[in-house]
């Protein structure tokens, strides 16, 4: 199983990037980060449309797609791990997590997503969301392997 994280925006060398790198480095599942950005100033709907095209183009065809979305399902860590396990055991080769821009995802991403996932009602900085996803992927890996990192 290969993991992909496609995100709008470019990460700087800062604590959020270091935290992402730390958790991504712990994974035994390969995780590839793809960053995309639209450099033109556009009306919000057109910007979301173009960002959606770039995000979908950044991941392998046939991927299982998880779009991070405030209106999505809120899963606990164990339920998230079981969802990954089901996809893995069902033969999913690529699982892609998509992080949209400041205005959210375009409709093309929302329609394509196999899961809309919320990280809760709070609003998080997009660069920190990358680290949160990497940590939850590592936590899921630990849950599925019986590693004591996750203490429930």
C-alpha positions as CSV (number, residue, x, y, z in Angstrom):
1,X,0.0,0.0,0.0
2,X,1.4,3.4,-1.0
3,X,0.2,6.6,0.6
4,X,0.0,10.0,-1.1
5,X,-0.6,13.5,0.4
6,X,-1.5,16.1,-2.1
7,X,-1.8,19.6,-0.7
8,X,-2.3,23.1,-1.9
9,X,0.6,25.4,-0.9
10,X,4.3,25.1,-0.4
11,X,5.7,24.1,2.9
12,X,8.4,26.2,4.4
13,X,11.2,25.0,6.7
14,X,9.3,25.5,10.0
15,X,8.2,23.5,13.0
16,X,5.1,22.2,11.2
17,X,7.2,20.9,8.4
18,X,9.6,19.3,10.9
19,X,6.7,17.6,12.6
20,X,5.4,16.3,9.3
21,X,8.8,15.0,8.4
22,X,9.2,13.3,11.7
23,X,6.0,11.3,11.5
24,X,6.3,10.6,7.8
25,X,9.8,9.2,8.5
26,X,8.4,6.8,11.0
27,X,6.0,5.1,8.6
28,X,6.9,1.8,6.9
29,X,4.2,2.5,4.3
30,X,5.7,4.8,1.7
31,X,4.3,8.3,1.9
32,X,4.8,10.8,-1.0
33,X,4.0,14.5,-0.6
34,X,2.9,16.4,-3.7
35,X,2.4,20.2,-3.4
36,X,0.4,22.2,-5.8
37,X,-0.5,25.8,-6.1
38,X,-2.3,28.2,-8.4
39,X,-0.2,31.4,-8.7
40,X,-2.9,33.6,-10.1
41,X,-5.4,35.7,-8.1
42,X,-8.8,34.3,-9.0
43,X,-12.3,34.4,-7.6
44,X,-12.8,31.7,-4.9
45,X,-14.9,29.4,-7.0
46,X,-12.5,29.4,-9.9
47,X,-9.5,29.0,-7.6
48,X,-11.1,26.0,-6.0
49,X,-11.9,24.5,-9.4
50,X,-8.3,24.9,-10.5
51,X,-6.8,23.6,-7.2
52,X,-9.1,20.6,-7.5
53,X,-7.7,19.8,-11.0
54,X,-4.2,20.1,-9.7
55,X,-4.8,17.9,-6.7
56,X,-6.4,15.2,-8.7
57,X,-3.7,15.3,-11.3
58,X,-1.0,14.9,-8.5
59,X,-2.2,11.5,-7.4
60,X,-2.2,8.1,-9.2
61,X,-5.2,7.1,-11.2
62,X,-7.4,4.7,-9.4
63,X,-6.3,5.9,-5.9
64,X,-8.6,5.6,-3.0
65,X,-9.2,9.3,-2.2
66,X,-9.7,10.9,1.2
67,X,-10.5,14.6,1.1
68,X,-9.9,16.5,4.2
69,X,-13.1,18.5,4.6
70,X,-14.7,20.3,7.6
71,X,-18.1,18.8,6.6
72,X,-16.7,15.2,6.4
73,X,-17.0,12.3,8.8
74,X,-15.1,12.5,12.1
75,X,-13.4,9.2,12.9
76,X,-11.6,8.2,16.0
77,X,-8.0,6.9,15.6
78,X,-9.1,3.2,15.8
79,X,-11.9,3.6,13.3
80,X,-9.5,5.4,11.0
81,X,-7.0,2.5,11.3
82,X,-9.8,0.0,10.5
83,X,-10.8,2.0,7.5
84,X,-7.2,1.9,6.2
85,X,-7.0,-1.8,7.0
86,X,-10.2,-2.5,5.0
87,X,-8.8,-0.6,2.0
88,X,-5.4,-2.3,2.3
89,X,-6.9,-5.8,2.7
90,X,-9.3,-5.0,-0.2
91,X,-6.4,-4.5,-2.5
92,X,-6.1,-0.7,-2.6
93,X,-2.6,0.0,-4.0
94,X,-2.7,3.8,-3.5
95,X,-4.5,5.9,-0.9
96,X,-4.4,9.6,-1.4
97,X,-5.2,12.3,1.1
98,X,-6.1,15.7,-0.3
99,X,-5.7,19.0,1.5
100,X,-7.4,21.9,-0.2
101,X,-6.7,25.6,-0.1
102,X,-8.0,28.2,2.2
103,X,-11.4,28.2,0.5
104,X,-11.8,24.4,0.7
105,X,-12.1,21.8,-2.0
106,X,-13.6,22.2,-5.5
107,X,-16.6,20.0,-6.4
108,X,-14.4,17.7,-8.5
109,X,-12.5,16.6,-5.4
110,X,-15.6,16.2,-3.3
111,X,-17.3,14.1,-6.1
112,X,-14.1,12.0,-6.5
113,X,-13.5,11.3,-2.8
114,X,-14.1,7.9,-1.4
115,X,-14.2,9.5,2.0
116,X,-14.7,13.1,3.2
117,X,-12.8,13.3,6.5
118,X,-13.0,16.0,9.1
119,X,-10.3,16.6,11.8
120,X,-13.0,18.0,14.0
121,X,-14.9,21.3,14.3
122,X,-11.8,23.3,14.9
123,X,-10.0,25.1,12.0
124,X,-6.4,24.0,11.6
125,X,-3.6,25.7,9.7
126,X,-3.1,23.8,6.4
127,X,0.6,23.2,7.1
128,X,-0.3,21.7,10.5
129,X,-2.9,19.4,8.9
130,X,-0.1,17.7,7.0
131,X,1.6,16.8,10.3
132,X,-1.7,15.7,11.8
133,X,-2.4,13.3,8.9
134,X,1.1,12.0,9.0
135,X,0.8,11.4,12.8
136,X,-2.6,9.6,12.3
137,X,-1.2,7.4,9.6
138,X,1.7,6.4,11.9
139,X,-0.8,5.9,14.7
140,X,-3.0,3.7,12.4
141,X,0.1,1.7,11.4
142,X,0.9,1.1,15.1
143,X,-2.7,0.2,15.9
144,X,-2.8,-2.4,13.1
145,X,0.6,-3.9,14.1
146,X,-0.2,-4.0,17.8
147,X,2.6,-1.5,18.6
148,X,2.1,0.2,22.0
149,X,2.3,3.8,20.6
150,X,-1.5,4.0,20.7
151,X,-2.8,3.5,24.2
152,X,-6.6,3.4,24.1
